[in-house]
């Protein structure tokens, strides 16, 4: 079939492929709304988790204690005077 005689061009096909009708967008929008609803139900926990992750990622070097200054726990058992 000759392209010039068919009446359709590549541009027509591109425009047809870009059409998103309600049967395409409604399931997508519904899934997005469900995800947003779950986030809003647990909003405080989401914020607390986000702050904890950001705090761990962006922890300043000055806030960590050096390894040498940490007190070692006493050994448990007979050598440490255990029961």
C-alpha positions in Angstrom: 0.0 0.0 0.0 1.4 3.4 -1.0 1.7 5.9 1.9 0.6 8.8 -0.3 -2.6 7.2 -1.3 -3.7 5.8 2.1 -4.8 9.2 3.5 -2.9 8.7 6.8 0.4 10.3 7.6 2.9 9.5 10.3 1.7 12.6 12.1 -1.8 11.2 12.3 -0.6 8.0 13.9 1.5 10.0 16.4 -1.5 12.1 17.4 -3.7 8.9 17.8 -1.1 7.3 20.0 -1.0 10.4 22.3 -4.7 10.2 23.1 -5.4 9.2 26.6 -9.1 8.6 27.1 -11.0 8.0 30.3 -10.7 4.3 30.1 -6.9 4.8 30.2 -6.6 7.5 32.8 -9.2 6.4 35.4 -7.3 3.3 36.6 -4.1 5.3 36.8 -5.7 8.2 38.7 -7.4 5.7 41.0 -4.1 4.0 41.8 -2.5 7.4 42.6 -5.4 8.4 44.8 -5.1 5.1 46.7 -1.4 5.6 47.3 -1.9 9.2 48.5 -4.7 8.0 50.8 -2.4 5.4 52.4 0.3 8.0 52.9 -2.2 10.4 54.5 -3.5 7.7 56.9 0.0 7.1 58.3 1.2 10.7 57.9 2.9 11.0 61.3 4.8 7.7 60.9 5.8 8.7 57.3 7.2 12.0 58.6 9.0 10.4 61.6 10.5 7.7 59.3 11.6 10.4 56.8 13.3 12.5 59.5 15.1 9.4 60.8 16.4 8.5 57.4 17.5 12.1 56.7 19.1 12.3 60.1 21.1 9.2 59.5 22.2 10.3 56.0 23.1 13.8 56.9 24.6 13.2 60.3 27.4 15.6 61.1 30.9 14.2 61.8 31.1 16.2 65.0 28.0 14.4 66.6 29.6 11.0 66.5 31.7 9.8 69.5 35.2 8.5 68.7 35.6 4.7 69.0 38.4 5.1 71.7 36.2 7.1 74.0 33.4 4.6 74.2 33.3 2.6 77.4 33.5 -1.1 76.8 30.8 -3.2 78.6 32.0 -5.4 81.4 32.4 -9.0 80.5 29.7 -11.3 81.9 30.5 -14.6 83.6 32.8 -15.9 86.3 35.8 -13.7 85.4 33.8 -10.5 86.0 32.5 -11.6 89.3 29.2 -13.0 88.0 27.0 -15.4 89.9 
